[in-house]
């Protein structure tokens, strides 16, 4: 699977000032990790964020987000973002905030 390079570059810009960010190719896309824990990523249809179960409903309520279900089964605590919604700065900032809050609370790997 291919992914949109411009989306990957936007993630890099959004995450540039956050220490502990690394990149890893996963699931046919590109994932960004915080201290070794999956934070967000880009795939062939859009993007995803790991928002955690506490933020899941709130993240899904933002237009352009849906359940992440790569295998057909929803992955709790993850949201899938459609391509157009990803480019809306205010939405992307909210999803990233949820993801940073959750993943930042996890122990480093």
C-alpha positions in Angstrom: 0.0 0.0 0.0 1.1 3.5 -0.7 0.4 6.6 1.4 0.3 10.3 0.6 3.8 11.8 1.1 2.3 15.2 1.7 0.3 13.8 4.7 3.5 12.3 6.1 5.2 15.7 5.7 2.3 17.4 7.5 2.6 14.9 10.4 6.4 15.7 10.5 5.6 19.4 10.7 3.0 18.9 13.4 5.4 16.7 15.5 8.6 18.6 14.8 9.0 20.2 18.3 7.9 17.1 20.3 10.8 15.1 21.8 10.7 11.4 21.5 9.1 11.1 18.0 10.3 8.4 15.6 8.9 7.0 12.4 8.2 3.4 11.4 6.7 1.8 8.4 3.8 -0.3 9.5 0.5 -1.7 8.1 1.4 -0.5 4.6 1.7 3.0 5.8 3.9 5.2 8.0 3.4 5.4 11.8 4.8 8.0 14.1 5.7 6.9 17.6 6.2 8.8 20.8 8.8 7.1 23.1 8.3 3.9 21.1 4.4 3.9 21.4 2.2 4.3 18.3 0.8 7.9 18.2 -0.5 8.5 14.7 0.1 7.6 11.1 -0.8 7.8 7.4 -2.2 5.1 5.2 -3.5 4.8 1.7 -7.0 6.3 2.5 -6.1 8.9 5.0 -4.7 9.1 8.5 -5.2 7.6 12.0 -4.7 8.7 15.5 -4.3 6.6 18.7 -6.6 8.7 21.0 -7.2 6.2 23.8 -10.6 5.0 25.0 -11.2 8.0 27.2 -11.0 10.4 24.2 -12.5 7.9 21.6 -16.1 9.2 21.6 -15.0 12.9 21.5 -12.5 12.2 18.7 -15.2 10.4 16.7 -17.6 13.3 17.1 -15.3 15.5 15.0 -16.5 15.4 11.4 -14.2 13.3 9.2 -13.4 10.7 11.9 -14.6 7.1 12.0 -13.8 3.9 13.7 -10.4 2.5 12.6 -11.0 -1.1 11.4 -8.2 -2.2 9.1 -9.3 -5.9 9.4 -13.1 -5.2 9.6 -13.0 -5.2 13.4 -12.9 -1.8 15.2 -9.8 -1.0 17.1 -10.7 0.6 20.4 -9.0 3.9 21.1 -8.0 4.5 17.4 -9.8 6.8 14.9 -9.5 6.8 11.2 -9.4 10.2 9.5 -10.6 10.8 6.0 -8.2 12.5 3.6 -10.1 15.8 3.3 -10.6 16.2 7.1 -6.9 15.6 7.7 -6.1 18.9 6.0 -8.3 21.0 8.4 -5.8 22.4 10.9 -8.2 22.8 13.7 -9.4 19.2 13.5 -5.9 17.8 13.1 -4.8 19.8 16.2 -7.6 18.4 18.3 -7.0 14.8 17.2 -3.3 15.2 17.8 -4.0 16.7 21.3 -6.1 13.6 22.2 -3.3 11.3 20.9 -0.5 13.1 22.8 -2.6 13.1 26.0 -3.1 9.3 25.8 0.2 8.1 24.4 2.1 10.5 26.5 0.7 8.8 29.6 2.1 5.4 28.5 5.5 4.1 29.7 8.3 4.4 27.1 9.2 1.2 25.2 
